[in-house]
Amino acid sequence: MDAPESRDPLQGITLARMLDELVAHFGWPELGRRISIRCFDSDPSIASSLKFLRKTPWARAKVEGLYGYMLRQRKRDARR
């Protein structure tokens, strides 16, 4: 019997992929404005951001929330 399919949109998505897509969609300046953490504002890079986000649960939760928002927005835009 197959396992039930998860309804979690983040299932199987790595933090690195989330961050890559967020940076591509919003850019570093807008990402830093939406989530005020230094690794997005001061000399941002994927590597430094991943290091910080992996150690900081509240910041990771904010990134995951913004990623979910971006996915929902893309679905809405695709329906139009």
Beta strands, then each sheet from edge to edge (+ up, - down):
end
